[in-house]
Amino acid sequence: MTFLSVEVGKYGRIVLPKNIRDKYQVSEGSRLIIRERDGEIVLIPVRKYDKPTEALYGSIRLEMPLDEPKRAAREHIRRKLIEGL
């Protein structure tokens, strides 16, 4: 485990070191989930997919077809993210 130090700037901004940005593929415009856990602040990168519905193919088992599969997929991922945190 690597420990790095960053300074909090004006408006609460921080700069992630380049090696961390590269390792977790975080770049300008990337989204991060911020979570508090046991007195710590945790940053979790949100992965982007070119075709999110294809990336999710097979992750949901259904009895009947859906009218709005994209909405169902988004809700499923949202629940999984919350459970994993």
N, CA, C and O atoms as CSV, one atom per row, in Angstrom:
chain,resi,resn,atom,element,x,y,z
A,1,MET,N,N,0.850,-1.182,0.000
A,1,MET,CA,C,0.000,0.000,0.000
A,1,MET,C,C,0.888,1.235,0.000
A,1,MET,O,O,1.828,1.340,0.788
A,2,THR,N,N,0.579,2.161,-0.889
A,2,THR,CA,C,1.346,3.393,-1.015
A,2,THR,C,C,0.613,4.521,-0.294
A,2,THR,O,O,-0.609,4.639,-0.384
A,3,PHE,N,N,1.370,5.340,0.416
A,3,PHE,CA,C,0.791,6.501,1.083
A,3,PHE,C,C,1.346,7.756,0.426
A,3,PHE,O,O,2.559,7.940,0.329
A,4,LEU,N,N,0.447,8.608,-0.018
A,4,LEU,CA,C,0.827,9.865,-0.640
A,4,LEU,C,C,0.125,10.991,0.090
A,4,LEU,O,O,-0.902,10.781,0.735
A,5,SER,N,N,0.671,12.162,-0.012
A,5,SER,CA,C,0.082,13.329,0.626
A,5,SER,C,C,-0.248,14.370,-0.435
A,5,SER,O,O,0.559,14.643,-1.323
A,6,VAL,N,N,-1.434,14.944,-0.334
A,6,VAL,CA,C,-1.815,16.039,-1.218
A,6,VAL,C,C,-2.321,17.181,-0.357
A,6,VAL,O,O,-2.768,16.974,0.771
A,7,GLU,N,N,-2.248,18.374,-0.895
A,7,GLU,CA,C,-2.708,19.553,-0.165
A,7,GLU,C,C,-4.081,19.959,-0.672
A,7,GLU,O,O,-4.342,19.948,-1.875
A,8,VAL,N,N,-4.953,20.317,0.257
A,8,VAL,CA,C,-6.275,20.806,-0.119
A,8,VAL,C,C,-6.150,22.287,-0.424
A,8,VAL,O,O,-5.678,23.067,0.403
A,9,GLY,N,N,-6.574,22.662,-1.607
A,9,GLY,CA,C,-6.452,24.046,-2.041
A,9,GLY,C,C,-7.746,24.818,-1.841
A,9,GLY,O,O,-8.671,24.382,-1.156
A,10,LYS,N,N,-7.762,25.978,-2.467
A,10,LYS,CA,C,-8.931,26.842,-2.406
A,10,LYS,C,C,-10.159,26.077,-2.895
A,10,LYS,O,O,-10.063,25.302,-3.847
A,11,TYR,N,N,-11.286,26.281,-2.268
A,11,TYR,CA,C,-12.556,25.647,-2.597
A,11,TYR,C,C,-12.536,24.135,-2.344
A,11,TYR,O,O,-13.392,23.423,-2.868
A,12,GLY,N,N,-11.583,23.630,-1.557
A,12,GLY,CA,C,-11.531,22.210,-1.228
A,12,GLY,C,C,-10.978,21.332,-2.330
A,12,GLY,O,O,-11.153,20.114,-2.292
A,13,ARG,N,N,-10.325,21.912,-3.294
A,13,ARG,CA,C,-9.803,21.140,-4.424
A,13,ARG,C,C,-8.527,20.401,-4.046
A,13,ARG,O,O,-7.707,20.897,-3.273
A,14,ILE,N,N,-8.377,19.197,-4.612
A,14,ILE,CA,C,-7.137,18.443,-4.460
A,14,ILE,C,C,-6.660,18.034,-5.849
A,14,ILE,O,O,-7.448,17.956,-6.791
A,15,VAL,N,N,-5.375,17.777,-5.962
A,15,VAL,CA,C,-4.797,17.296,-7.212
A,15,VAL,C,C,-4.294,15.882,-6.948
A,15,VAL,O,O,-3.463,15.666,-6.066
A,16,LEU,N,N,-4.800,14.925,-7.714
A,16,LEU,CA,C,-4.341,13.549,-7.576
A,16,LEU,C,C,-2.998,13.404,-8.288
A,16,LEU,O,O,-2.836,13.894,-9.406
A,17,PRO,N,N,-2.041,12.741,-7.659
A,17,PRO,CA,C,-0.739,12.542,-8.314
A,17,PRO,C,C,-0.896,11.787,-9.633
A,17,PRO,O,O,-1.791,10.955,-9.783
A,18,LYS,N,N,-0.014,12.090,-10.586
A,18,LYS,CA,C,-0.105,11.519,-11.932
A,18,LYS,C,C,-0.099,9.994,-11.911
A,18,LYS,O,O,-0.867,9.369,-12.642
A,19,ASN,N,N,0.750,9.385,-11.091
A,19,ASN,CA,C,0.806,7.921,-11.091
A,19,ASN,C,C,-0.528,7.298,-10.629
A,19,ASN,O,O,-0.897,6.218,-11.091
A,20,ILE,N,N,-1.235,7.965,-9.738
A,20,ILE,CA,C,-2.552,7.479,-9.292
A,20,ILE,C,C,-3.583,7.684,-10.402
A,20,ILE,O,O,-4.397,6.802,-10.675
A,21,ARG,N,N,-3.539,8.864,-11.043
A,21,ARG,CA,C,-4.466,9.117,-12.157
A,21,ARG,C,C,-4.271,8.093,-13.268
A,21,ARG,O,O,-5.240,7.570,-13.819
A,22,ASP,N,N,-3.017,7.813,-13.591
A,22,ASP,CA,C,-2.726,6.837,-14.647
A,22,ASP,C,C,-3.174,5.433,-14.244
A,22,ASP,O,O,-3.788,4.720,-15.037
A,23,LYS,N,N,-2.869,5.048,-13.029
A,23,LYS,CA,C,-3.201,3.697,-12.551
A,23,LYS,C,C,-4.703,3.428,-12.605
A,23,LYS,O,O,-5.131,2.337,-12.980
A,24,TYR,N,N,-5.510,4.438,-12.225
A,24,TYR,CA,C,-6.964,4.261,-12.161
A,24,TYR,C,C,-7.694,4.912,-13.327
A,24,TYR,O,O,-8.918,5.045,-13.304
A,25,GLN,N,N,-6.947,5.315,-14.338
A,25,GLN,CA,C,-7.502,5.905,-15.558
A,25,GLN,C,C,-8.441,7.078,-15.250
A,25,GLN,O,O,-9.550,7.160,-15.779
A,26,VAL,N,N,-7.975,7.974,-14.392
A,26,VAL,CA,C,-8.720,9.176,-14.025
A,26,VAL,C,C,-8.117,10.336,-14.807
A,26,VAL,O,O,-6.916,10.593,-14.726
A,27,SER,N,N,-8.957,11.029,-15.562
A,27,SER,CA,C,-8.490,12.177,-16.330
A,27,SER,C,C,-9.515,13.295,-16.216
A,27,SER,O,O,-10.545,13.142,-15.560
A,28,GLU,N,N,-9.229,14.404,-16.849
A,28,GLU,CA,C,-10.157,15.529,-16.808
A,28,GLU,C,C,-11.538,15.063,-17.266
A,28,GLU,O,O,-11.674,14.429,-18.312
A,29,GLY,N,N,-12.548,15.381,-16.482
A,29,GLY,CA,C,-13.910,14.988,-16.803
A,29,GLY,C,C,-14.326,13.654,-16.199
A,29,GLY,O,O,-15.501,13.290,-16.251
A,30,SER,N,N,-13.359,12.911,-15.620
A,30,SER,CA,C,-13.712,11.649,-14.961
A,30,SER,C,C,-14.573,11.925,-13.744
A,30,SER,O,O,-14.492,12.993,-13.137
A,31,ARG,N,N,-15.399,10.948,-13.395
A,31,ARG,CA,C,-16.242,11.077,-12.214
A,31,ARG,C,C,-15.695,10.175,-11.111
A,31,ARG,O,O,-15.202,9.078,-11.372
A,32,LEU,N,N,-15.792,10.661,-9.878
A,32,LEU,CA,C,-15.378,9.894,-8.709
A,32,LEU,C,C,-16.531,9.850,-7.718
A,32,LEU,O,O,-17.243,10.838,-7.537
A,33,ILE,N,N,-16.707,8.718,-7.088
A,33,ILE,CA,C,-17.657,8.607,-5.984
A,33,ILE,C,C,-16.871,8.933,-4.720
A,33,ILE,O,O,-15.764,8.431,-4.527
A,34,ILE,N,N,-17.442,9.769,-3.864
A,34,ILE,CA,C,-16.805,10.125,-2.596
A,34,ILE,C,C,-17.587,9.455,-1.493
A,34,ILE,O,O,-18.807,9.591,-1.410
A,35,ARG,N,N,-16.873,8.724,-0.637
A,35,ARG,CA,C,-17.536,7.993,0.437
A,35,ARG,C,C,-16.746,8.175,1.723
A,35,ARG,O,O,-15.517,8.252,1.708
A,36,GLU,N,N,-17.466,8.244,2.830
A,36,GLU,CA,C,-16.834,8.262,4.144
A,36,GLU,C,C,-16.891,6.851,4.708
A,36,GLU,O,O,-17.929,6.191,4.648
A,37,ARG,N,N,-15.759,6.388,5.262
A,37,ARG,CA,C,-15.730,5.052,5.850
A,37,ARG,C,C,-14.766,5.047,7.024
A,37,ARG,O,O,-13.570,5.289,6.859
A,38,ASP,N,N,-15.283,4.778,8.180
A,38,ASP,CA,C,-14.459,4.672,9.402
A,38,ASP,C,C,-13.510,5.852,9.576
A,38,ASP,O,O,-12.327,5.669,9.863
A,39,GLY,N,N,-14.030,7.053,9.403
A,39,GLY,CA,C,-13.227,8.249,9.603
A,39,GLY,C,C,-12.294,8.574,8.444
A,39,GLY,O,O,-11.409,9.419,8.582
A,40,GLU,N,N,-12.482,7.909,7.297
A,40,GLU,CA,C,-11.649,8.158,6.129
A,40,GLU,C,C,-12.507,8.681,4.986
A,40,GLU,O,O,-13.716,8.458,4.944
A,41,ILE,N,N,-11.865,9.371,4.072
A,41,ILE,CA,C,-12.515,9.804,2.833
A,41,ILE,C,C,-11.995,8.878,1.739
A,41,ILE,O,O,-10.786,8.756,1.543
A,42,VAL,N,N,-12.907,8.232,1.034
A,42,VAL,CA,C,-12.537,7.269,-0.002
A,42,VAL,C,C,-13.015,7.800,-1.352
A,42,VAL,O,O,-14.172,8.199,-1.486
A,43,LEU,N,N,-12.138,7.808,-2.345
A,43,LEU,CA,C,-12.486,8.204,-3.711
A,43,LEU,C,C,-12.527,6.948,-4.569
A,43,LEU,O,O,-11.570,6.175,-4.595
A,44,ILE,N,N,-13.644,6.748,-5.273
A,44,ILE,CA,C,-13.813,5.558,-6.108
A,44,ILE,C,C,-14.061,6.016,-7.541
A,44,ILE,O,O,-15.056,6.689,-7.812
A,45,PRO,N,N,-13.162,5.655,-8.466
A,45,PRO,CA,C,-13.370,6.064,-9.850
A,45,PRO,C,C,-14.577,5.366,-10.461
A,45,PRO,O,O,-14.815,4.183,-10.217
A,46,VAL,N,N,-15.335,6.111,-11.258
A,46,VAL,CA,C,-16.486,5.563,-11.972
A,46,VAL,C,C,-16.019,5.243,-13.390
A,46,VAL,O,O,-15.544,6.123,-14.109
A,47,ARG,N,N,-16.156,3.989,-13.781
A,47,ARG,CA,C,-15.721,3.586,-15.120
A,47,ARG,C,C,-16.731,4.036,-16.159
A,47,ARG,O,O,-17.940,4.003,-15.931
A,48,LYS,N,N,-16.209,4.459,-17.309
A,48,LYS,CA,C,-17.053,4.844,-18.441
A,48,LYS,C,C,-16.922,3.786,-19.525
A,48,LYS,O,O,-15.845,3.234,-19.748
A,49,TYR,N,N,-18.014,3.518,-20.180
A,49,TYR,CA,C,-18.020,2.557,-21.270
A,49,TYR,C,C,-18.530,3.242,-22.526
A,49,TYR,O,O,-19.418,4.092,-22.455
A,50,ASP,N,N,-17.977,2.880,-23.670
A,50,ASP,CA,C,-18.464,3.426,-24.933
A,50,ASP,C,C,-19.902,2.976,-25.183
A,50,ASP,O,O,-20.734,3.749,-25.659
A,51,LYS,N,N,-20.177,1.727,-24.856
A,51,LYS,CA,C,-21.518,1.171,-25.033
A,51,LYS,C,C,-21.921,0.485,-23.725
A,51,LYS,O,O,-21.758,-0.728,-23.591
A,52,PRO,N,N,-22.446,1.248,-22.758
A,52,PRO,CA,C,-22.743,0.700,-21.435
A,52,PRO,C,C,-23.679,-0.494,-21.444
A,52,PRO,O,O,-23.497,-1.422,-20.656
A,53,THR,N,N,-24.671,-0.491,-22.314
A,53,THR,CA,C,-25.608,-1.615,-22.306
A,53,THR,C,C,-24.907,-2.902,-22.745
A,53,THR,O,O,-25.245,-3.981,-22.257
A,54,GLU,N,N,-23.939,-2.805,-23.654
A,54,GLU,CA,C,-23.197,-3.990,-24.051
A,54,GLU,C,C,-22.274,-4.461,-22.928
A,54,GLU,O,O,-22.078,-5.664,-22.754
A,55,ALA,N,N,-21.708,-3.528,-22.167
A,55,ALA,CA,C,-20.835,-3.892,-21.050
A,55,ALA,C,C,-21.624,-4.621,-19.966
A,55,ALA,O,O,-21.060,-5.427,-19.226
A,56,LEU,N,N,-22.913,-4.345,-19.867
A,56,LEU,CA,C,-23.758,-4.961,-18.842
A,56,LEU,C,C,-24.441,-6.243,-19.306
A,56,LEU,O,O,-25.120,-6.905,-18.520
A,57,TYR,N,N,-24.265,-6.596,-20.574
A,57,TYR,CA,C,-24.981,-7.736,-21.125
A,57,TYR,C,C,-24.754,-8.981,-20.263
A,57,TYR,O,O,-23.616,-9.353,-19.978
A,58,GLY,N,N,-25.844,-9.609,-19.858
A,58,GLY,CA,C,-25.782,-10.834,-19.070
A,58,GLY,C,C,-25.697,-10.621,-17.569
A,58,GLY,O,O,-25.690,-11.599,-16.821
A,59,SER,N,N,-25.634,-9.384,-17.099
A,59,SER,CA,C,-25.511,-9.141,-15.655
A,59,SER,C,C,-26.855,-9.177,-14.940
A,59,SER,O,O,-26.896,-9.240,-13.711
A,60,ILE,N,N,-27.952,-9.139,-15.686
A,60,ILE,CA,C,-29.288,-9.168,-15.085
A,60,ILE,C,C,-30.034,-10.383,-15.639
A,60,ILE,O,O,-30.092,-10.589,-16.851
A,61,ARG,N,N,-30.597,-11.176,-14.743
A,61,ARG,CA,C,-31.401,-12.327,-15.145
A,61,ARG,C,C,-32.865,-11.959,-14.962
A,61,ARG,O,O,-33.283,-11.574,-13.870
A,62,LEU,N,N,-33.638,-12.076,-16.027
A,62,LEU,CA,C,-35.041,-11.667,-15.994
A,62,LEU,C,C,-35.969,-12.816,-16.359
A,62,LEU,O,O,-35.629,-13.683,-17.164
A,63,GLU,N,N,-37.145,-12.801,-15.748
A,63,GLU,CA,C,-38.175,-13.764,-16.105
A,63,GLU,C,C,-38.872,-13.342,-17.394
A,63,GLU,O,O,-39.200,-14.175,-18.240
A,64,MET,N,N,-39.095,-12.023,-17.532
A,64,MET,CA,C,-39.830,-11.492,-18.678
A,64,MET,C,C,-39.027,-10.359,-19.318
A,64,MET,O,O,-38.226,-9.719,-18.635
A,65,PRO,N,N,-39.222,-10.097,-20.610
A,65,PRO,CA,C,-38.525,-8.975,-21.262
A,65,PRO,C,C,-38.911,-7.628,-20.652
A,65,PRO,O,O,-40.005,-7.473,-20.110
A,66,LEU,N,N,-38.009,-6.664,-20.747
A,66,LEU,CA,C,-38.244,-5.322,-20.206
A,66,LEU,C,C,-38.639,-4.354,-21.310
A,66,LEU,O,O,-38.191,-4.469,-22.451
A,67,ASP,N,N,-39.488,-3.397,-20.946
A,67,ASP,CA,C,-39.831,-2.321,-21.880
A,67,ASP,C,C,-38.717,-1.285,-21.950
A,67,ASP,O,O,-38.481,-0.688,-23.000
A,68,GLU,N,N,-38.020,-1.070,-20.808
A,68,GLU,CA,C,-36.964,-0.060,-20.735
A,68,GLU,C,C,-35.678,-0.693,-20.192
A,68,GLU,O,O,-35.340,-0.482,-19.027
A,69,PRO,N,N,-34.962,-1.459,-21.007
A,69,PRO,CA,C,-33.775,-2.157,-20.507
A,69,PRO,C,C,-32.658,-1.227,-20.031
A,69,PRO,O,O,-31.948,-1.562,-19.084
A,70,LYS,N,N,-32.489,-0.066,-20.669
A,70,LYS,CA,C,-31.425,0.847,-20.231
A,70,LYS,C,C,-31.696,1.362,-18.827
A,70,LYS,O,O,-30.780,1.438,-18.007
A,71,ARG,N,N,-32.952,1.718,-18.538
A,71,ARG,CA,C,-33.299,2.198,-17.197
A,71,ARG,C,C,-33.072,1.096,-16.167
A,71,ARG,O,O,-32.528,1.354,-15.093
A,72,ALA,N,N,-33.477,-0.111,-16.480
A,72,ALA,CA,C,-33.285,-1.239,-15.567
A,72,ALA,C,C,-31.800,-1.492,-15.318
A,72,ALA,O,O,-31.390,-1.777,-14.193
A,73,ALA,N,N,-31.005,-1.386,-16.373
A,73,ALA,CA,C,-29.559,-1.595,-16.233
A,73,ALA,C,C,-28.938,-0.523,-15.349
A,73,ALA,O,O,-28.107,-0.830,-14.495
A,74,ARG,N,N,-29.334,0.733,-15.543
A,74,ARG,CA,C,-28.807,1.825,-14.705
A,74,ARG,C,C,-29.165,1.625,-13.236
A,74,ARG,O,O,-28.329,1.825,-12.355
A,75,GLU,N,N,-30.410,1.230,-12.977
A,75,GLU,CA,C,-30.842,0.993,-11.590
A,75,GLU,C,C,-30.072,-0.163,-10.977
A,75,GLU,O,O,-29.691,-0.108,-9.808
A,76,HIS,N,N,-29.843,-1.202,-11.754
A,76,HIS,CA,C,-29.090,-2.359,-11.261
A,76,HIS,C,C,-27.662,-1.953,-10.885
A,76,HIS,O,O,-27.182,-2.312,-9.810
A,77,ILE,N,N,-26.989,-1.214,-11.753
A,77,ILE,CA,C,-25.619,-0.771,-11.473
A,77,ILE,C,C,-25.588,0.155,-10.267
A,77,ILE,O,O,-24.692,0.046,-9.429
A,78,ARG,N,N,-26.551,1.065,-10.164
A,78,ARG,CA,C,-26.618,1.975,-9.022
A,78,ARG,C,C,-26.720,1.169,-7.722
A,78,ARG,O,O,-26.033,1.476,-6.748
A,79,ARG,N,N,-27.580,0.136,-7.706
A,79,ARG,CA,C,-27.724,-0.711,-6.512
A,79,ARG,C,C,-26.415,-1.446,-6.202
A,79,ARG,O,O,-26.009,-1.533,-5.044
A,80,LYS,N,N,-25.760,-1.972,-7.238
A,80,LYS,CA,C,-24.500,-2.690,-7.039
A,80,LYS,C,C,-23.417,-1.771,-6.495
A,80,LYS,O,O,-22.641,-2.178,-5.631
A,81,LEU,N,N,-23.352,-0.531,-6.989
A,81,LEU,CA,C,-22.364,0.427,-6.486
A,81,LEU,C,C,-22.599,0.721,-5.019
A,81,LEU,O,O,-21.658,0.756,-4.227
A,82,ILE,N,N,-23.853,0.932,-4.659
A,82,ILE,CA,C,-24.176,1.236,-3.256
A,82,ILE,C,C,-23.864,0.043,-2.363
A,82,ILE,O,O,-23.321,0.215,-1.272
A,83,GLU,N,N,-24.202,-1.169,-2.815
A,83,GLU,CA,C,-23.898,-2.380,-2.029
A,83,GLU,C,C,-22.397,-2.545,-1.841
A,83,GLU,O,O,-21.945,-2.930,-0.762
A,84,GLY,N,N,-21.618,-2.256,-2.885
A,84,GLY,CA,C,-20.182,-2.434,-2.830
A,84,GLY,C,C,-19.463,-1.411,-1.968
A,84,GLY,O,O,-18.321,-1.621,-1.560
A,85,LEU,N,N,-20.128,-0.319,-1.699
A,85,LEU,CA,C,-19.499,0.726,-0.891
A,85,LEU,C,C,-19.706,0.365,0.531
A,85,LEU,O,O,-19.267,1.091,1.423
